[in-house]
């Protein structure tokens, strides 16, 4: 149940009350078929890989909205409906990989065809709308290539390029209105287009451990959620999923282990980046860019006497732009832990504390959307005390099971809940 109360600021008296609830069952069926073939040419060492994949997804969603009148639910047919979505993706790929001397190379291409149908069904007494039925069919080519130069065991260089497609999450295509309160709600967009990403990266690796990378990415039809005004109802706003025109990002990153001494080691990762966003909607446009932003992660492990280990780790994100329209404030976390090895190495017990300074919650501000100035924030259970006990059964010499893929990985990633 979602209660709503409007209170007189002077007297504290409840002037208006409205309660509502909803029932939102959802069913997602995913089926895939995948076939791969690999052949290595003995003389050249060239490896040829090819294959195909077919995936079909059927989602059935019901949204029943009820106003609570004297505690009894009364269905609101204007806000209740059903949405069915079917998507079929057919793909073929070809990849060549090989090497000669200090050089290794890879080149490939993937072709994908997508056919999708979104069908929103309202109460029979209501008129249909233009976006109630959306039928799409599109095909794309997605090349990739990589070139590696191994100068020596000390130095290696790698250049990669790829073009990828990211399709919207299934729930984001659902045009239901998920009411947050009387004045705000979230809704999906059945007209969302897939996002296309072009990525180029040059990296240098020292001693097969420390890596420095320069990256550039260009994305078209970037899927994001934007808070907007509801045109015919002043004072109300909603979170809508839309396609930004483009996003460009330049980055410099370093990732390295930290073998400081026999009793002190760790890991360090840092990224500097700058991003540019462009929105080109019929109602409004905006261009925003991040300040030069930083993401940092570091951990340290100290080996103590009597099989104890002390751990310190943390992360920090500087102010940046999220989703093209939100300016986020800096946030981070500092975590501590102590670990004891038991039973000759077969077991361990660890006590850990996360976010001890309570700096992980996020805060943001937006005024990119005409007519709206918004402040947002949120938190989760970032401050925790954890006590973990691990014990390894069986023969420690037995190899771990090989990880197998099923062909469902891409589709599963598009399910939010």
N, C-alpha and C positions, 0 to 999 in steps of 0.2 A: 504494500500500500504506500502511496505517495501523498502525504498530508500537505496542505497549503493553507497558511493563515496570513491574513492581512490585518495588521494591528495599528490602531490609532496611536501615533507617536506621543500625543499629549496625555491621553488617559490610560493607555495600555490595554484598551478594550479591543477584543477581536471583532472587526467590522465585517469581514467576509471569510468564509471557509469553503474550501472545495477539496475533496479527497478523490483520488482515482487509483485504479490498479490495472494491470494488464496481464495477459497470458500470451507467451511468445514461444511456442514450441518450434524447433528447427531440426530438420533432418538433411544430412549431406551424405550422398552416396558417391563414392569414387571407385572407378574401375580403370585399370591400365593393362596394356600389353606392350612388351618391350623385347626387341631382338637385336643382339650385338654380334658382330663378326670381326675378328682380328687375325691378321696374317703378317708374319715377319719374313722378309726376303733375306735369305741366308747370306748371299754375296755382299749386298750393300748394307745390311742391317736395318734397312728402311722398314718401318712398321706401319701397316695400313689398317685403319679401324673404320668400320662403317656400321650402320644400323638404323633402326627406326623405332618409333614409339607412337602409340595411340592412347589417349586418355579421354575418358568421358566422366563428367561431373553433373549430377542432378541434385539440386537443392530445393527443398520444399519448406517454406516459411509461413507461419500463421501469426498474425498480430491482431489480437482481440483486446480492445480498449473498453474499460468499464468505469463509469462514474459511480461513486458510492453515495447513495441517497438513503439517509437514515440507516446506514450500515448494510444496505442491500445493493449488490452490483447491477447496474443498468448498462447494457451494451450500447456504445456509441458507434453507430454504423458509419458515420462520417470519418472516423479515425480507425476503423477496423478493416482489414483486408488480408489477402493472401498473395504471396509472391513466389513464383516458381522460376528457377533459372537452370538452363541446360547449356553445357559447354562441351565442345569436342575439339581436341587439339591433335593434329597429325603432324609428325615430324620425321625428317630424314637427315642423317648427318654423314659426313665423310671427313676423315682426319689422317694426316700423314705426319710421321715423326721419325727423326733420324739424327745422325751426327757424324762428324768427320774431324779427327784430330781434337783440337780444343774447342770445336764448335758443336753445339746441339741446336736443333731447330724443330719447330712444329707449326703446322698450318692446317686449318680446317674450315668447314662451313656447315651450317645447320639451316635447313629450311623448315619453317613451321606454318601450318595453316590452321586458323581458328574459326570455328563457327559457333556463335552463341545466341541464345534466345532468352530474353527476360520477359516474363508475363505477370503483370500485376492484375489481380482480380478483386474488384470492389463489390459491394453489395449491389444486387441487380437493380435496385431502385435509384442508383447513382449513375451519373453520366461518366463515360470514359474520358481519359485525358490523353494528350499526345504521347506522353512517355510511359503509358501503361504497357505497351508492347514494343520491345526493342530487339531487332534481328540484325546481327552483324556477321560479316564474313571477310577475313583479311589474311594475307600471306606476307611473310617477311623472310629475308635472308640475314644470317648472323655469322659473319666471319670471325675468326680468331687466329692469332699468330704469336709465336714466341721465338726469340733468338737468345742463346746463352753462349758466352765466351768464358771458358775456364782458363785464365792466364796461368794459374798455379794453384797449389793447395792453399795459398794465402789469399788470392784475389780472384774474384769472378764477377761478371757483369751479366745483367739480364734485361732484355727489352721485350715487353708484352703489349699486345693490343687485343681488345675484344669488343664486340657489340652484343648486347644482351637485351632481352625483353623481360619486364616485370609486369605481370598482370595484376589487376586489383584483387584484394581479398574478396571472397564471396559475399561476406556480410556488408562490405562497402558498396556493393551494387544494389543492395536491397533498399528500395525507396521508402520503407517504413519510417515513421516519425517516432523516435524513442524519446519520450518526454522526460526531461530532467527535473523540471518544475513548471510552474504556470507561465514563466517568462522565457524559458529556454528549452531547446530540445535538439536532438541529433537525428540526422536522416541520411540515408545513402543516396547514391546517384547511379541509376541504371545506364547513364550515358558516359560513364567513365571510360576513357581510352587506356590502353596499356602504355606503360612507360618504357621508353627506349634509351639505353645507356651506352655511350661510347667511352671506353677507358683505355688510357695509355700510361704506361709506367716504365721508368728506367731505374734499376736498382744496382747497388754495389754491395757485395758481401765480403767481409774480411774473416779469414780463418774459419769459413763455413759456420759462422756464429753471428757476428754483428752485421746488420743490414741497414743501409741508408737508401731511401727511395724518394724519387721525384715522381709525382703523379699529376695527371690531368684527366678530368672527366667532363663530359658534356651530355646532359640528359634532356630529352624532349618529352612533353606531356607528363610532367612530374606529378604524381598522385600525392595529394596532401589534403589535410582537413583545415577548413577556414571558417571562422566565425563571421556570420553575415546578419544583416537586418532582414526581418520578414517584411516585404514591401507593403502588404495590405494591413498589417497589424503593428502599429508603432509601439515601441517599447519592448518588443519581443525579438529575440535573436536565436539563431540556430547554428549548429556545427554541421557544415556541409562538406562533402568530399568533392574536390574539383581537380582538374588538370592545369597546373601552371604551364606557361609556354615553354620555359627552359630553366635549367640550372647549370652553371659552370663552376667548377671547383679546381683550385690549384693546391697542391699539398707537398709538404716535405716531412718525412718521418724517419725515425731511427728506432731500431729494436735490437737490444743486445742483452746477453747474460752478463752478470757481474761476478766473476770468480775472483773476489778480492783476496781472500786467504783460504786456508783449509777449513777454518771454522766460521767463515763469513762469506756467503754468496747470495746472489739475488738476481733480479731482472729489472730492466728499465725499458720503457716504451714511451715515445713522445711524438706528437704530430702537430705541425703548424699548418694551417690551411686558411684559405680565403675563398668565399663562395659568392656567387652573383645569382639572383633570382629575378625572373621576369614573369609577370602575369598579364595576359591579354584576354580579358573577358568582355562580353558585349556591354556589361554595365559599368565597368571601370577597369583601369590598368594600374599597375605599380611596378617599380623597379627598386630593389633593395640589395644591399651587399653587407656581408658580415665584416666586422673588424677582423684583423688578423687574429684568429682564434687558436687555442691550444688545448689539446687533450694529453694528459700525462698519467701514466700508471707506473708504480714502482713497488717492488717487494724486496725484503731482506730476510734472510734466514741465518740465525746464529746457532751453531752447534755448541751445546753446553755439556758439562760433565754428566755422567750417569744417564746417558741416552736421552737427555732433554734437548729440545729445540725451541728457540724463541723466534716468533715471526712478527714482522711489522710490514704492513702493506697499506697502500692508499691510492686514490685516484683524484684527479682534479680536471674539471672542464671550465674553461674561461667563458666570459660572456660571448654569445654567438647568436645567429639567426636560426630558428628551427621552423621547418615547414614553409619557409618563404615569407612568413608574416609575423612571427613571434620573436621578440628580442628576449633572450633568456639571460638570467643573472648567473654569476659563477656559482658552482657547486662542487662538492667533493666528499670524500669519506676517508677516515683513518681507522684502520682495523689492527687489532693486536691478538696474538694467540700464543699459547704454549703447548707443546706436544711432548709426550713421554712414550718411548718405545718399550714394549713389554714382551715377555715370553720369548726371548731370543730373537725378536724381530717379526714374529708372527702376528702380533697385535700392537695396537697403539691407542692412546686416549688423548684427546685434544680439547682444550678449553679456549674458546675464542670470543672476542667482543668486537662487534662491527659498528662503524660510524660513531665512535665514542664522543666526538665533538658535535654531533647532530648537525652536520652541514650538507647532507645529501638531499633534503627536500628542495624542490624546484620552485622558482618564481619567474614570471615572464610578463611582458607588456607588449601591446600591439596597438598601432594606430594606422596600419597600412590600408585598412578597409575604410572607404569613405563613410563618414557619419558614425564611426565606432571608435571608442577608446576603451580598451579592455585590459584588465589586470587578471592574471591567473596564477594559480599555485597549487601545489599538491605534495603529498608525502605518503610514504608507505612504512612498513615496519623495518626501517633501515637500522635502527638501534636494536641489536639482539645479543643475547648471551647464549652461545651454543656449546653443548658438551657432546662430543662424538666419540664413539668407541668402534674400532675396526679390528676384525680378526680374519685372517686368511686361512681358509680350509683347504685341505688336500695338498697335493704335491706342487711345490712352488716352481718345479722345473717344467711343468706342462705348459705348452704354448697357449696363449690366449686365442679364443675363437676368432676367425677371420670375419671382419665386418662385411656384411652383405647388403647390397642395395636392392630395393624392391620395385623401383620405378614410380613409387608414390611420393617421393620426397618433395618434388616441386609443388604438387597439389596440396599436400599436408601443410606446407608452410603458409598457404593462403587461407587457412582456417584460423580465425582469431581465438576462438574459445575452445 
